[in-house]
């Protein structure tokens, strides 16, 4: 994919985003075709479940990445930069997987697929903000090895409900806690720029989780329900994995999760014991 040539259709844009190994095309692609125009969409798209993403050569892919720096270590600018580069790869995978879902589920409403494209672009903007701040405080993109953990789980999503259960309600939901937690810590150690970036990401993620809640209800034909979410997650994943402690109750309420849902989530085992 050229980093400057626009794609002919939204589906082509999504495919290029996922498969390219060109860093500029991957991280800062041209705008997708306008989703409100019929001509922007393939006429008869077929389901395409891309098996794996392309990776620019400077990203060192590993099966088990180093642990995320703990909050108490973040007085060190290098530790904060390492954290941001780790988060940057989470954002990249999220962008790719939103694009993946456009291709995997062409039968879904166009409004849903257009929303996925918008979310993909927002995730790429988050990545660029994380990488830029990591550079400011001491590390270049690629300095931290990365793990495609999100990608290893997505292939169990056989329908759009399971996709939004995993990616939107699960992975994006957990970021409601993590962004708030690390924002507080960055602010405590005097990194106001980093804290503001995390605050901005959190505001976007609330809307991403709300998008997932809305479409999960659409695909299941019922309001968001905890047991339905649990059942839609690809095995062996469970809701315990997709949260931080304490829960960010305000953000989750704003994202469409009611009190019963939150009580059930809070009753799950300690997520730290579930994460791998």
C-alpha positions in Angstrom: 0.0 0.0 0.0 1.2 3.5 -0.8 1.4 5.8 2.2 -0.2 8.6 0.1 -2.5 6.9 -2.5 -6.1 6.7 -1.4 -7.8 3.3 -1.4 -10.5 2.6 -4.0 -13.0 1.2 -1.4 -13.4 1.1 2.3 -12.8 -2.7 2.2 -9.5 -2.1 0.3 -8.5 0.5 2.9 -9.2 -2.0 5.7 -7.3 -4.8 4.0 -4.3 -2.5 3.3 -4.3 -1.3 6.9 -4.2 -4.8 8.3 -1.7 -6.4 5.8 0.8 -3.6 5.0 4.3 -3.8 6.4 5.1 -0.2 5.5 5.3 1.8 8.7 3.9 5.1 7.4 1.0 3.3 5.7 0.3 1.3 8.8 0.5 4.1 11.4 -0.7 7.1 9.4 -2.6 5.9 6.4 -4.5 8.2 4.0 -8.2 8.9 4.9 -10.6 6.1 3.9 -13.2 6.7 1.2 -16.3 8.6 2.5 -18.6 6.0 4.2 -21.7 7.9 3.3 -21.2 7.3 -0.4 -22.3 4.1 -2.0 -19.3 4.1 -4.3 -17.0 3.9 -1.3 -18.1 0.3 -0.6 -17.5 -2.9 -2.5 -20.6 -4.0 -4.4 -20.6 -7.6 -3.4 -18.1 -8.1 -0.6 -17.2 -11.6 0.6 -16.2 -12.4 4.1 -12.4 -12.2 4.5 -11.0 -13.3 7.8 -7.3 -12.2 7.5 -5.2 -14.6 9.6 -2.4 -12.3 10.7 -1.4 -8.6 10.3 1.6 -7.2 8.5 4.3 -5.9 10.7 6.9 -3.1 9.9 10.4 -4.5 10.4 11.3 -2.2 13.3 8.7 -3.9 15.5 10.2 -6.9 17.3 7.5 -9.5 17.7 7.8 -11.9 20.7 5.6 -14.6 22.1 5.8 -13.2 25.6 6.5 -9.5 26.0 8.2 -8.0 29.0 5.8 -7.1 31.9 4.1 -3.7 31.9 5.9 -1.3 34.2 4.2 -1.2 37.6 2.7 2.2 38.7 5.3 2.6 41.5 8.1 2.5 38.9 6.8 5.3 36.8 8.9 8.1 38.4 11.4 7.0 35.8 10.8 8.6 32.3 12.1 5.5 30.6 9.6 3.4 32.5 6.8 5.7 31.4 8.1 5.6 27.8 8.2 1.8 27.9 4.6 1.8 29.1 3.5 4.1 26.3 5.1 2.0 23.7 3.3 -1.1 25.1 0.0 0.8 25.0 0.8 2.0 21.4 0.9 -1.6 20.3 -2.4 -2.3 22.0 -3.9 0.6 20.0 -2.4 -0.6 16.8 -3.9 -4.1 17.3 -7.3 -2.5 18.1 -7.2 -0.4 14.9 -6.3 -3.5 12.8 -9.0 -5.6 14.4 -11.7 -3.0 13.8 -10.6 -3.0 10.1 -10.5 -6.9 10.2 -14.1 -7.0 11.4 -15.3 -4.8 8.5 -13.9 -7.5 6.2 -14.9 -10.5 8.3 -18.6 -9.5 8.7 -19.7 -7.8 5.4 -23.3 -8.8 6.1 -23.6 -6.4 9.1 -25.3 -3.0 8.7 -23.2 -0.4 6.9 -23.6 1.9 9.9 -21.8 -0.6 12.0 -19.0 -1.1 9.6 -18.6 2.7 9.1 -18.4 3.0 12.8 -15.6 0.4 12.9 -13.6 2.5 10.4 -14.0 5.6 12.5 -12.8 3.7 15.6 -9.8 2.3 13.7 -8.7 5.8 12.9 -9.2 7.0 16.5 -7.0 4.1 17.7 -4.3 5.0 15.2 -4.4 8.6 16.6 -4.0 7.2 20.1 -1.0 5.2 18.9 0.6 8.3 17.4 0.1 10.3 20.6 1.7 7.5 22.7 4.7 7.1 20.4 5.3 10.8 20.2 5.3 11.2 24.0 7.5 8.1 24.4 10.0 9.8 22.0 9.8 13.0 24.0 10.7 11.3 27.3 13.4 8.9 26.0 12.5 5.9 23.7 11.9 5.6 20.0 9.1 3.4 18.5 10.3 -0.2 18.3 12.5 0.1 21.5 10.1 -2.3 23.3 9.3 -5.8 21.9 5.6 -6.3 21.2 3.2 -9.2 21.5 0.1 -9.7 19.3 -2.1 -10.9 22.2 -5.2 -9.4 20.8 -4.7 -11.1 17.4 -4.3 -14.5 19.1 -7.8 -14.3 20.5 -9.8 -12.8 17.7 -10.1 -15.9 15.6 -12.5 -17.4 18.0 -15.0 -14.6 17.1 -17.3 -16.4 14.6 -20.0 -13.7 14.5 -20.2 -9.9 15.0 -21.7 -10.3 18.5 -18.6 -12.2 19.7 -16.4 -9.6 18.1 -17.9 -6.7 19.9 -18.0 -8.8 23.1 -14.3 -9.4 22.9 -12.9 -6.2 21.3 -15.4 -3.5 22.5 -16.9 -4.7 25.7 -13.8 -6.7 26.7 -10.5 -5.2 25.7 -11.7 -1.6 25.3 -13.7 -2.0 28.5 -10.6 -3.0 30.5 -8.9 0.2 29.2 -11.4 2.3 31.1 -9.7 1.2 34.3 -6.1 1.1 32.9 -6.2 4.6 31.3 -7.6 6.2 34.5 -5.2 4.3 36.8 -2.1 5.3 34.8 -3.3 8.9 34.2 -3.4 9.4 38.0 0.1 8.0 38.4 1.6 10.1 35.6 0.1 13.2 37.2 1.5 12.2 40.6 5.0 12.0 39.1 4.7 15.3 37.3 4.1 14.1 33.7 1.1 16.2 32.9 1.5 15.8 29.2 1.3 12.0 29.5 -1.6 12.2 31.9 -3.5 14.4 29.5 -2.9 11.9 26.7 -4.3 9.1 28.8 -7.3 11.3 29.8 -8.1 11.9 26.1 -7.8 8.2 25.3 -10.1 7.4 28.1 -12.7 9.8 26.8 -12.6 8.1 23.4 -12.7 4.6 24.9 -15.9 5.4 26.8 -17.5 6.1 23.4 -15.9 2.9 22.0 -17.4 0.8 24.7 -20.7 2.5 24.3 -20.6 1.7 20.6 -19.9 -2.0 21.5 -22.8 -2.1 24.0 -25.2 -0.6 21.4 -24.2 -3.1 18.7 -24.0 -6.1 21.0 -27.7 -5.3 21.9 -28.5 -5.1 18.2 -26.8 -8.4 17.3 -28.3 -10.3 20.3 -31.7 -8.7 20.0 -31.8 -7.7 23.7 -30.4 -5.0 26.0 -26.8 -5.6 27.2 -26.8 -8.5 29.6 -23.9 -9.8 31.6 -24.6 -13.5 31.0 -25.0 -12.9 27.2 -21.7 -11.1 27.2 -20.0 -14.0 29.0 -21.5 -16.5 26.6 -20.3 -14.5 23.6 -16.7 -14.3 24.6 -14.4 -16.8 22.8 -13.5 -19.7 25.1 -11.6 -19.9 27.4 -11.8 -16.1 28.0 -14.0 -14.9 30.8 -15.1 -11.4 32.1 -12.6 -11.6 34.9 -9.8 -10.8 32.4 -11.4 -7.7 31.1 -11.2 -5.2 33.9 -8.9 -3.4 36.3 -9.4 -2.8 40.0 -11.0 -0.7 41.2 -13.6 -0.6 38.5 -14.0 2.8 36.8 -17.7 2.9 37.6 -18.4 6.3 36.3 -16.8 5.6 32.9 -18.6 2.2 32.6 -21.9 3.7 33.4 -21.4 6.4 30.8 -20.5 3.5 28.4 -23.9 1.9 28.9 -23.3 -0.7 31.6 -26.0 -0.7 34.2 -25.7 -1.4 38.0 -26.5 -5.1 37.7 -23.8 -5.5 35.0 -21.3 -3.7 37.2 -22.1 -5.7 40.3 -21.6 -8.9 38.4 -18.3 -7.7 37.0 -17.1 -6.6 40.4 -17.9 -10.1 41.8 -15.5 -11.8 39.3 -12.1 -13.0 40.6 -9.1 -10.7 40.8 -8.2 -10.0 37.1 -4.5 -10.0 37.9 -4.6 -13.8 38.5 -6.3 -14.3 35.1 -4.1 -12.3 32.8 -1.5 -14.0 30.6 
